């Protein structure tokens, strides 16, 4: 296995090739990436036309039988957490870039953009369990510390099936103050994590960063192959020349896509899709545009139908 690149060299490359481009495209307003960025609850008041429906306090609304929204004060600084799934499936990549490499570059870029403005970033590392927690701090050196932990972490050749619920529950218990939380994972996991993700999103602003490889979406015709489950190490022979097999593979992938989107939507969490063959800047900008459009739609609409008077 080749030696890991030096964290300083990786960060310097990303500062020149990615962060500089993002600075120009975002015109310095990196906060457009983070709706609800750095907010502390200040007060409650009745819902009014043009209010953001995401700020409705459902507990108070149910108790008073009148829609109430939460008002926030913007903090000058914010704590951001990266919940990092580094289980065996994240080491997969059909071309030159693995999902783990994509994860480390995304985390480095966002962490550096945040810390340059005085914000603090922390991280949790998950392999088969949460085995490392790096408390939030600021500064370039701290970003290098997180990146070093990702780059030097040994690969897990096989393990028990990933259980993202463990990572999300740990985050729920550890992160007490409202924070910006990035869940960076391919979301190949045992079921049961969606409810915990929704609970985490009640307290924090949560963004799901979903890593994937195009080969996980559609199997090309490559003849007879030995396919290995990256989590358990189990191997099976498959005939990718069989059109029926490829159709079933694509159908299962599509079903999984729909289940993931449903889980994110029900949890009230936006998802940033990152493919191993994608341009990182383009992917982040698409996500920024999506967040901006959704925020405009939410704040520009009238009273939600389910809150209207019959």
Backbone torsions as a table, in degrees:
resi	resn	phi	psi	omega
1	UNK	NA	133.1	-178.1
2	UNK	-68.7	153.4	-179.5
3	UNK	-67.3	149.2	178.9
4	UNK	-71.4	142.6	177.0
5	UNK	-65.5	152.8	-179.6
6	UNK	-68.6	133.1	-179.4
7	UNK	-54.1	-40.7	-179.0
8	UNK	-62.1	-40.8	-180.0
9	UNK	-66.5	-40.3	179.1
10	UNK	-64.9	-47.2	-179.0
11	UNK	-63.0	-42.7	-179.5
12	UNK	-63.1	-41.5	177.8
13	UNK	-62.0	-43.7	-179.1
14	UNK	-68.9	-33.6	177.0
15	UNK	-62.4	-37.2	-178.7
16	UNK	-83.3	-37.3	-171.4
17	UNK	-96.7	-25.1	-175.1
18	UNK	-117.1	-55.4	-173.2
19	UNK	-64.8	-39.3	177.9
20	UNK	-62.7	-40.3	178.0
21	UNK	-65.6	-42.6	179.5
22	UNK	-65.0	-39.0	177.7
23	UNK	-57.6	-42.6	-179.3
24	UNK	-69.2	-40.8	-177.8
25	UNK	-73.3	-35.6	-179.8
26	UNK	-87.9	-6.6	-179.5
27	UNK	54.4	37.2	177.5
28	UNK	81.7	-11.3	-177.1
29	UNK	-92.4	69.1	-178.2
30	UNK	-68.7	-12.5	-179.3
31	UNK	-69.2	-16.7	177.6
32	UNK	-62.9	-17.2	177.1
33	UNK	-74.2	-22.7	-168.2
34	UNK	-123.7	90.7	176.1
35	UNK	-65.1	135.6	-178.9
36	UNK	74.6	20.8	-174.7
37	UNK	-60.3	127.5	171.4
38	UNK	54.8	55.9	-175.2
39	UNK	-114.0	139.1	172.7
40	UNK	-115.2	136.8	179.4
41	UNK	-62.6	127.2	-178.9
42	UNK	-110.8	-40.9	-174.2
43	UNK	-164.1	171.2	173.9
44	UNK	-122.8	143.4	175.7
45	UNK	-151.6	168.0	-179.9
46	UNK	-67.1	147.1	178.0
47	UNK	-62.5	136.8	177.0
48	UNK	-128.0	158.7	178.0
49	UNK	-53.9	136.1	-179.6
50	UNK	81.5	-1.3	174.6
51	UNK	-65.9	150.6	176.6
52	UNK	-74.9	117.6	-175.6
53	UNK	-64.5	-20.0	178.9
54	UNK	-68.3	-16.2	-178.6
55	UNK	-93.9	7.0	177.5
56	UNK	-66.8	131.4	175.2
57	UNK	-91.8	103.7	-172.1
58	UNK	-70.4	-31.5	178.9
59	UNK	-65.3	-46.6	178.9
60	UNK	-67.5	-39.6	179.2
61	UNK	-59.7	-44.2	-179.9
62	UNK	-67.1	-37.2	-177.0
63	UNK	-71.3	-39.1	-176.1
64	UNK	-98.5	-6.6	179.7
65	UNK	61.6	24.3	176.7
66	UNK	-141.2	133.5	-178.9
67	UNK	-61.5	126.4	175.7
68	UNK	-122.3	144.6	177.6
69	UNK	-118.5	154.6	177.0
70	UNK	-91.4	135.8	174.1
71	UNK	-103.5	143.9	-174.4
72	UNK	-124.7	150.6	167.5
73	UNK	-102.4	135.8	179.9
74	UNK	-81.6	129.4	177.4
75	UNK	-83.2	150.6	175.4
76	UNK	-71.8	-29.3	-179.0
77	UNK	-130.2	156.6	-179.1
78	UNK	-140.4	152.8	172.3
79	UNK	-100.3	130.7	177.5
80	UNK	-117.9	141.2	179.3
81	UNK	-121.7	140.7	173.4
82	UNK	-111.4	113.1	176.4
83	UNK	-92.6	109.2	-166.4
84	UNK	-106.5	113.3	173.6
85	UNK	-84.1	111.0	179.6
86	UNK	-119.7	36.8	177.3
87	UNK	-73.5	168.5	-173.1
88	UNK	-55.8	-34.7	-177.3
89	UNK	-64.6	-22.0	-180.0
90	UNK	-74.8	-13.1	177.7
91	UNK	-84.1	3.2	-178.9
92	UNK	-84.1	145.3	173.0
93	UNK	-167.4	125.3	-174.9
94	UNK	-81.0	-19.7	178.7
95	UNK	-113.2	-140.1	-176.2
96	UNK	-81.0	-22.9	-175.0
97	UNK	-106.4	127.9	174.9
98	UNK	-91.9	160.6	178.1
99	UNK	-61.5	-34.6	179.0
100	UNK	-63.4	-41.5	178.0
101	UNK	-63.2	-43.7	177.9
102	UNK	-60.4	-41.5	179.2
103	UNK	-62.1	-47.4	-177.6
104	UNK	-64.3	-37.2	179.8
105	UNK	-70.8	-40.8	178.0
106	UNK	-62.3	-47.3	-178.5
107	UNK	-61.6	-42.6	-179.8
108	UNK	-62.1	-45.4	-178.7
109	UNK	-62.7	-50.5	-177.3
110	UNK	-68.1	-39.8	179.3
111	UNK	-63.2	-40.7	-179.5
112	UNK	-70.1	-38.5	178.0
113	UNK	-62.2	-37.9	-180.0
114	UNK	-72.6	-46.4	-175.1
115	UNK	-70.7	-25.3	177.6
116	UNK	-62.1	-23.1	-179.5
117	UNK	-103.5	20.4	174.4
118	UNK	85.8	4.2	179.8
119	UNK	-83.9	161.7	-177.4
120	UNK	-107.6	144.6	178.7
121	UNK	-130.1	142.9	176.4
122	UNK	-133.0	174.1	-177.4
123	UNK	-150.0	150.3	170.5
124	UNK	-123.9	132.4	-178.8
125	UNK	-105.9	128.7	178.4
126	UNK	-122.2	126.2	171.9
127	UNK	-114.5	-75.9	168.8
128	UNK	-110.3	-12.0	175.6
129	UNK	-157.7	173.4	174.9
130	UNK	-79.3	105.4	-173.3
131	UNK	-109.5	-2.4	179.3
132	UNK	-154.0	131.9	177.0
133	UNK	-127.2	121.1	177.9
134	UNK	-105.9	110.5	-177.4
135	UNK	-61.9	152.6	-178.5
136	UNK	-64.6	130.9	171.9
137	UNK	-144.6	170.4	-179.3
138	UNK	-109.5	173.2	173.4
139	UNK	100.8	154.0	-179.8
140	UNK	-64.1	-38.8	180.0
141	UNK	-60.6	-36.7	-179.8
142	UNK	-69.3	-37.2	175.2
143	UNK	-60.5	-42.3	177.6
144	UNK	-62.7	-35.3	178.6
145	UNK	-63.5	-44.4	177.9
146	UNK	-65.5	-44.9	-179.6
147	UNK	-62.4	-40.9	177.9
148	UNK	-59.3	-41.1	179.0
149	UNK	-62.8	-34.8	179.2
150	UNK	-75.7	-41.2	-175.4
151	UNK	-72.9	-32.4	-175.9
152	UNK	-95.3	-1.7	-179.2
153	UNK	-69.7	126.5	-178.8
154	UNK	-68.6	148.5	177.7
155	UNK	-71.1	144.4	172.3
156	UNK	-95.1	112.9	-176.9
157	UNK	-65.0	-37.1	174.0
158	UNK	-162.3	160.5	-177.2
159	UNK	-162.8	-176.9	169.9
160	UNK	-67.7	161.5	179.7
161	UNK	-57.4	139.8	179.7
162	UNK	-60.2	139.0	176.9
163	UNK	-127.8	91.9	-178.1
164	UNK	-63.6	-21.7	179.4
165	UNK	-58.9	-34.4	178.7
166	UNK	-62.7	-45.4	179.8
167	UNK	-64.5	-44.4	-177.3
168	UNK	-69.5	-37.8	177.8
169	UNK	-66.7	-40.0	177.2
170	UNK	-61.1	-44.2	178.7
171	UNK	-62.1	-40.5	179.6
172	UNK	-60.9	-37.1	-178.4
173	UNK	-79.4	-34.4	-172.8
174	UNK	-86.4	-41.2	-174.2
175	UNK	-87.9	101.8	-174.2
176	UNK	-90.5	-42.2	-178.1
177	UNK	-85.1	143.8	179.9
178	UNK	-51.4	129.2	-175.1
179	UNK	-141.0	170.7	171.7
180	UNK	-95.1	120.9	-172.2
181	UNK	-121.7	122.1	175.6
182	UNK	-104.0	121.0	174.3
183	UNK	-98.8	105.8	-173.5
184	UNK	-103.6	107.6	-171.1
185	UNK	-160.5	162.3	169.1
186	UNK	-89.7	-4.1	177.4
187	UNK	57.5	29.3	169.1
188	UNK	-89.9	101.2	-167.5
189	UNK	-154.1	163.2	167.3
190	UNK	-59.1	149.8	177.2
191	UNK	-68.9	167.0	175.8
192	UNK	111.4	-5.8	-176.4
193	UNK	-85.0	-18.4	-171.8
194	UNK	-63.2	-41.4	-179.3
195	UNK	-65.8	-39.7	178.4
196	UNK	-66.9	-36.2	175.6
197	UNK	-61.9	-42.3	178.7
198	UNK	-63.1	-41.3	178.1
199	UNK	-63.7	-39.3	178.8
200	UNK	-64.8	-36.2	-177.7
201	UNK	-73.5	-15.9	176.0
202	UNK	-68.7	-38.6	-175.8
203	UNK	-91.1	-31.3	-172.7
204	UNK	-125.7	165.7	168.2
205	UNK	-86.8	114.5	-173.1
206	UNK	-113.0	133.6	175.4
207	UNK	-122.8	123.4	176.9
208	UNK	-87.4	120.4	177.8
209	UNK	-104.7	100.9	-171.8
210	UNK	-94.5	116.4	179.4
211	UNK	-91.6	138.1	175.7
212	UNK	-155.3	161.7	176.8
213	UNK	-116.6	139.4	-178.4
214	UNK	-54.5	-30.2	-179.7
215	UNK	-67.0	-19.3	176.9
216	UNK	-78.6	-14.0	-178.8
217	UNK	-94.9	-36.6	-174.8
218	UNK	-149.5	127.6	-178.4
219	UNK	-91.1	120.1	177.6
220	UNK	-76.1	168.0	178.5
221	UNK	-81.1	100.2	-178.0
222	UNK	-120.0	10.0	-179.1
223	UNK	79.9	-152.5	179.4
224	UNK	-76.0	131.7	-179.1
225	UNK	-135.1	151.9	167.2
226	UNK	-97.8	117.2	-179.2
227	UNK	-106.0	130.4	-178.5
228	UNK	-113.8	132.3	173.6
229	UNK	-71.4	116.7	-175.5
230	UNK	-67.3	-19.9	179.6
231	UNK	-83.3	-47.7	-172.8
232	UNK	-103.0	-16.8	-177.1
233	UNK	85.1	-2.0	-179.6
234	UNK	-65.8	137.6	-178.2
235	UNK	-118.3	142.4	176.2
236	UNK	-141.4	151.1	173.5
237	UNK	-86.8	135.1	175.2
238	UNK	-132.9	147.7	177.6
239	UNK	-104.4	96.4	-177.8
240	UNK	-74.6	-7.9	174.5
241	UNK	-73.4	-19.6	179.6
242	UNK	-72.9	112.0	-178.1
243	UNK	-61.7	-35.3	178.8
244	UNK	-63.0	-40.7	177.6
245	UNK	-63.0	-43.7	-179.0
246	UNK	-64.5	-36.9	178.1
247	UNK	-66.8	-41.9	178.9
248	UNK	-65.4	-39.3	178.1
249	UNK	-60.5	-47.5	-179.3
250	UNK	-64.9	-36.9	179.6
251	UNK	-65.8	-42.1	177.8
252	UNK	-65.4	-38.9	178.0
253	UNK	-63.9	-40.9	179.2
254	UNK	-65.6	-40.1	177.9
255	UNK	-61.9	-42.1	178.9
256	UNK	-64.7	-39.0	177.2
257	UNK	-59.2	-45.8	-178.5
258	UNK	-64.9	-39.6	179.1
259	UNK	-65.3	-39.7	178.6
260	UNK	-64.4	-46.7	-179.5
261	UNK	-61.7	-38.9	177.8
262	UNK	-63.7	-43.1	179.8
263	UNK	-62.5	-43.7	179.4
264	UNK	-65.0	-42.9	-178.2
265	UNK	-65.1	-44.1	-179.2
266	UNK	-67.6	-28.0	178.0
267	UNK	-82.3	-8.7	-177.3
268	UNK	71.6	33.9	-174.7
269	UNK	-117.2	131.1	173.1
270	UNK	-79.9	149.6	-178.7
271	UNK	-120.5	132.4	172.0
272	UNK	-101.5	117.0	-178.6
273	UNK	-90.1	124.7	179.5
274	UNK	-123.2	113.8	177.6
275	UNK	-98.9	150.3	-177.9
276	UNK	-66.9	-18.2	178.0
277	UNK	-103.4	12.9	-177.0
278	UNK	-93.8	159.2	171.6
279	UNK	-86.4	125.3	-173.7
280	UNK	-61.3	-41.1	179.6
281	UNK	-63.7	-46.1	179.8
282	UNK	-59.9	-42.8	-178.6
283	UNK	-63.9	-43.3	-179.6
284	UNK	-66.8	-39.1	179.7
285	UNK	-68.4	-38.6	175.5
286	UNK	-59.6	-41.1	179.8
287	UNK	-66.5	-41.9	178.6
288	UNK	-61.3	-41.3	178.5
289	UNK	-63.8	-42.6	179.4
290	UNK	-61.4	-45.0	-178.9
291	UNK	-62.8	-41.1	-178.5
292	UNK	-66.1	-42.9	-179.4
293	UNK	-65.7	-42.4	179.6
294	UNK	-64.6	-38.9	178.6
295	UNK	-65.0	-40.3	178.4
296	UNK	-65.7	-41.5	178.6
297	UNK	-64.3	-42.2	-177.6
298	UNK	-66.8	-38.2	-177.0
299	UNK	-85.2	-16.1	-176.8
300	UNK	-97.9	-8.4	-178.5
301	UNK	-85.1	170.5	178.3
302	UNK	-87.4	-158.7	179.8
303	UNK	-62.5	130.5	176.9
304	UNK	-56.4	145.6	-176.0
305	UNK	-55.3	-42.4	-174.2
306	UNK	-73.1	-8.5	176.8
307	UNK	-106.6	-3.0	-177.0
308	UNK	-71.9	162.6	179.0
309	UNK	-85.8	130.5	-177.7
310	UNK	-68.3	NA	NA
